[in-house]
Amino acid sequence: MTTSQTTSQPAPAPRKVEWPQSVREYVQRCFAPGSAIPGIDHVEMEAMLKKIITQAAESDRLLEIDWDKHPLPQQIIQAERKAAQGRASTPPLRSQPFYEGSHSYNSAAAGTANMPTSKKRKSADSDALDQNGDLPPWRKNTRNLEDRVSYAQNDRTEKRQRKKAADDATTRGTSKYQSTNTLEKRKQRFGDLADDRSPHMKEPSPTDSASDGPVVGMCQTLEKKYFRLTSAPKPETVRPLPVLEKTLELLKKKWRKESNYSYICDQFKSLRQDLTVQHIKNEFTVNVYEIHARIALEKGDMGEYNQCQTQLRALYSQNLGGHPAEFVAYRILYCIYTRNRTGMNEVLADLTTTDKTKPPVKHALAVRSALALGNYHKFFRLYLDTPNMGAYLLDSFIGRERLAALANISKAYKPDVKIRFLTEELGFESDQDCVQFLCDHGAEDLIEPKEDSIVLVTGKVGRLFEDAKTGAFRKVDIKGQI
Amino acid sequence: MDVCFDDFHRAISDQNGYALAATITPAAPPYDPGRLYVFVRNTSSFTLQTDLRYAIIYNANVHLSKAEGNAWVDIFAAYWKTAIAVLKAEEDTNQGKIAEWDVVYAAWKDTVNALIRAYTSGVLAAWTIPCLYVAGKYLRVFAIKADKQASAYNGSVKFNDGFQDDVVGAIGKNEKLEDAARQINRIFSLCIGDRAPLEESRKWGLYYITNLLFKTYFKLNSISLSKNIMRSLQASSTDMPPLSAFPKSHRVTFKYYAGVVYFLDEDYVQAEAYLDEARRLCHTSSKRNQELILTYLIPCHLLTTHTLPTPELLARYPRLQNLFGPLCRCIKKGDLAGFDEALSASEDEFVRRRIYLSMERGRDVTLRNLFRKVFLAGGYEPLKEGQEEKDRLRRTRVPIAEFAAALRLGMGLDREGEGLERDEVECMIANMIYKNLMKGYIARERGIVVLSKAGAFPGTGV
């Protein structure tokens, strides 16, 4: 199987066409060893490929189709088989009451999406979907007898299907610890209203999820509670991009007005989930993650922040826009906070020369180097002059750095230092704050008035700050979620 | 077929583990480049089982128990498939096609599984453990090739397409290598869990396998997993042969990696001990290994004792000379600006070797050397009555302004020293004192530093 061979594969085209580069690459991808799917042989795949390209050429859509994102023939075949199988495995669902335990948003979703309220209408609904003009061409053409046959078999061979359904459940990694029953209950909570699947709904299974097509969302409701998925999301509960865009605006407004973090965080998680199941990876995706990361930072929710940061790192590598410099800077500060040397080394290795000239990155690097060298003077100057929301990150470790600086100062300065000096050096808002901090760490007896000022008697500090510092540096709760 | 099994029969009857391991090595030895090809061509998938049975079980030259014979038939059957995959991958590479290293990896993993099965069922004796070495070694080799090919093809970011919460599945994922790490870990457990008496225990394979794990974990950037391995070795150290009884090559590698793990953990004292031992054990002619060891040992030594490598040492290793030479000169001179420059010039290289964050701390030593010059330039206190020349004391009360002037010179700032406040100068002095590089205290009100009369700069003779 060589690429040179494969480029000539779709040759038997009706017209003599000069194939665009994107089509050629598409064909190459079809034949790449990595894209083979077990169980789908070459002949089938080639036949499907031929069909796809011929159709595209005949309908003059060769240039219109985004070949980079077009599903590979083997994926289409697999999806078809899945759809057929999905039908076969659904009957056990029907014995369950449908609205038990379903959440309020489900009914809302059902309402807006004009979902049937009786199970009788389910298949009718799926037929309606089939006639949907929005279906991609390969769907329309391949919706064939095979699907219907397996569907028709449903009622006759119940036994076999039950076994099949059980097999299906065991092959899904997540259901290992769940009985089919609880899984179904959970499914219903997600608004599993229509048990009959339209062909472009996917049947997820972690093993070959990569080859499933994206969900096409139909939900029109702006808000949605977050649930961790354990099975395929239903299109009725997934919001398409235009709705999600409105959702984001709404959430931004709500955050400004109400600042209810647990609500916002939950909403953002469901927003992220909807983006993921629809394979939406664009500037909007980046925007969502950035905003969630900033809000999490503001509330000091480091766990959630870190999740967003990891995602952003990969998204930036795809050049989708956003604010990479700002977030690289946060990443550096976060590594300082968690004292992750391996992580820090990785960040430094990733930095390019242009990255290093960006002001936020420069600042974060300066913070890093000041702390590495124990230059507390510079560190606290930088602290007072932090761009963007880096100050929230710095706040999470400013206390322990103050203790470190105090340990340092008390050893080096004798016999005493003025409180004024400490306030300045350690970036406190006021002398009062400074004294408060000292007292909080048990230095109340070491603060004395002297002539026209108040001083900390460093000569008598001993190991007080040293011990406090060691303690403060020891416990870093990395996964510290609210 | 029999011709392929001459080596096997000989190895079995000699009980030579390394020779035996050579017969299941999925790469042809240099003296016999056609070995895999001959083996593959000597049978077909139809006759494979029979051929192997005749060569292994019914052969008059060797007498294996039935279980042992069957185990070897399984192993060689899987090995035969690996050999086919390897030959195909090599051929594809030669022809400039995409080689399917993931297929090779999968085939080899089957072979390794057959081997592990044979050990867990107690069929194979402990003298055969070099087979496990080969198993682990090539798992790693093939996994790296497969991952490299996958990332060239798909890019380094893997997006989630399934029903996940977040868009991105993994960054820079080394899927196969991670799997290889798990498999090698199984081999590790196989060795460490062997309860047979020491003289015939698989525990003799532990350090080789540990070293393989270290290599793999380092490549995966999961150093912390290396610590787990060190911990479990530590825990079972009482019923293990002493490290000194293991082959030297196992020892050197182990000491090196363990030393680097301590190094990255900032336990420089422990690291130095391990690396030093690795260096002593290291073969004098393996320059590259010595270089690797010294790459970590030099920073270690700088941080623990604040001493620099001698020019003679560096001269013997041109690569190290390039890496550390400029920095060492600046540290010695107390040239801060030069130090910063040299550090950022080699930053990429230092970061790649994971020594940047440690080398950065060499700045402290540079600063100490600069301040020491201030102290020396300060001269002596005037002689007191009855005091002799040899007892004359250096001036120990040094104005902060003098240190500030030195800093300005050292950092290449102009006379006015823009961007250098007095508080920052004090901060640097405070750091020196805090880190025991300087002895004394700052009297802020009087604007002076009072240095110790006995050894103001410990370890430097003044």
HADDOCK unambig.tbl for C-alpha pairs under 7 A between the chains (distance, minus, plus):
assign (segid A and resid 2 and name CA) (segid B and resid 97 and name CA) 6.50 0.50 0.50
assign (segid A and resid 204 and name CA) (segid B and resid 162 and name CA) 6.25 0.50 0.50
assign (segid A and resid 204 and name CA) (segid B and resid 163 and name CA) 6.75 0.50 0.50
assign (segid A and resid 206 and name CA) (segid B and resid 162 and name CA) 6.53 0.50 0.50
assign (segid A and resid 209 and name CA) (segid B and resid 161 and name CA) 5.96 0.50 0.50
assign (segid A and resid 209 and name CA) (segid B and resid 162 and name CA) 4.58 0.50 0.50
assign (segid A and resid 210 and name CA) (segid B and resid 161 and name CA) 5.02 0.50 0.50
assign (segid A and resid 210 and name CA) (segid B and resid 162 and name CA) 6.19 0.50 0.50
assign (segid A and resid 229 and name CA) (segid B and resid 163 and name CA) 6.31 0.50 0.50
assign (segid A and resid 229 and name CA) (segid B and resid 164 and name CA) 6.96 0.50 0.50
assign (segid A and resid 231 and name CA) (segid B and resid 163 and name CA) 6.93 0.50 0.50
assign (segid A and resid 232 and name CA) (segid B and resid 163 and name CA) 6.32 0.50 0.50
assign (segid A and resid 272 and name CA) (segid B and resid 165 and name CA) 6.44 0.50 0.50
assign (segid A and resid 272 and name CA) (segid B and resid 166 and name CA) 6.08 0.50 0.50
assign (segid A and resid 273 and name CA) (segid B and resid 164 and name CA) 6.83 0.50 0.50
assign (segid A and resid 273 and name CA) (segid B and resid 165 and name CA) 4.39 0.50 0.50
assign (segid A and resid 273 and name CA) (segid B and resid 166 and name CA) 5.98 0.50 0.50
assign (segid A and resid 276 and name CA) (segid B and resid 164 and name CA) 6.75 0.50 0.50
assign (segid A and resid 276 and name CA) (segid B and resid 165 and name CA) 6.43 0.50 0.50
assign (segid A and resid 276 and name CA) (segid B and resid 166 and name CA) 5.73 0.50 0.50
assign (segid A and resid 276 and name CA) (segid B and resid 167 and name CA) 4.80 0.50 0.50
assign (segid A and resid 277 and name CA) (segid B and resid 161 and name CA) 6.78 0.50 0.50
assign (segid A and resid 277 and name CA) (segid B and resid 162 and name CA) 6.69 0.50 0.50
assign (segid A and resid 277 and name CA) (segid B and resid 163 and name CA) 5.83 0.50 0.50
assign (segid A and resid 279 and name CA) (segid B and resid 161 and name CA) 6.58 0.50 0.50
assign (segid A and resid 311 and name CA) (segid B and resid 167 and name CA) 6.98 0.50 0.50
assign (segid A and resid 311 and name CA) (segid B and resid 168 and name CA) 5.79 0.50 0.50
assign (segid A and resid 314 and name CA) (segid B and resid 157 and name CA) 6.35 0.50 0.50
assign (segid A and resid 314 and name CA) (segid B and resid 168 and name CA) 6.79 0.50 0.50
assign (segid A and resid 314 and name CA) (segid B and resid 171 and name CA) 6.32 0.50 0.50
assign (segid A and resid 345 and name CA) (segid B and resid 351 and name CA) 6.24 0.50 0.50
assign (segid A and resid 345 and name CA) (segid B and resid 354 and name CA) 6.55 0.50 0.50
assign (segid A and resid 348 and name CA) (segid B and resid 351 and name CA) 6.90 0.50 0.50
assign (segid A and resid 349 and name CA) (segid B and resid 348 and name CA) 6.92 0.50 0.50
assign (segid A and resid 349 and name CA) (segid B and resid 351 and name CA) 6.01 0.50 0.50
assign (segid A and resid 349 and name CA) (segid B and resid 352 and name CA) 6.73 0.50 0.50
assign (segid A and resid 373 and name CA) (segid B and resid 361 and name CA) 6.59 0.50 0.50
assign (segid A and resid 374 and name CA) (segid B and resid 431 and name CA) 6.61 0.50 0.50
assign (segid A and resid 375 and name CA) (segid B and resid 427 and name CA) 6.46 0.50 0.50
assign (segid A and resid 375 and name CA) (segid B and resid 428 and name CA) 6.63 0.50 0.50
assign (segid A and resid 377 and name CA) (segid B and resid 424 and name CA) 5.62 0.50 0.50
assign (segid A and resid 377 and name CA) (segid B and resid 427 and name CA) 6.22 0.50 0.50
assign (segid A and resid 408 and name CA) (segid B and resid 430 and name CA) 6.51 0.50 0.50
assign (segid A and resid 408 and name CA) (segid B and resid 431 and name CA) 6.60 0.50 0.50
assign (segid A and resid 408 and name CA) (segid B and resid 434 and name CA) 5.51 0.50 0.50
assign (segid A and resid 409 and name CA) (segid B and resid 430 and name CA) 6.33 0.50 0.50
assign (segid A and resid 411 and name CA) (segid B and resid 434 and name CA) 6.09 0.50 0.50
assign (segid A and resid 412 and name CA) (segid B and resid 430 and name CA) 4.89 0.50 0.50
assign (segid A and resid 412 and name CA) (segid B and resid 433 and name CA) 5.73 0.50 0.50
assign (segid A and resid 412 and name CA) (segid B and resid 434 and name CA) 6.26 0.50 0.50
assign (segid A and resid 412 and name CA) (segid B and resid 441 and name CA) 4.98 0.50 0.50
assign (segid A and resid 412 and name CA) (segid B and resid 442 and name CA) 5.86 0.50 0.50
assign (segid A and resid 413 and name CA) (segid B and resid 441 and name CA) 5.46 0.50 0.50
assign (segid A and resid 413 and name CA) (segid B and resid 442 and name CA) 4.66 0.50 0.50
assign (segid A and resid 413 and name CA) (segid B and resid 443 and name CA) 6.15 0.50 0.50
assign (segid A and resid 414 and name CA) (segid B and resid 441 and name CA) 5.96 0.50 0.50
assign (segid A and resid 414 and name CA) (segid B and resid 442 and name CA) 6.08 0.50 0.50
assign (segid A and resid 414 and name CA) (segid B and resid 443 and name CA) 5.79 0.50 0.50
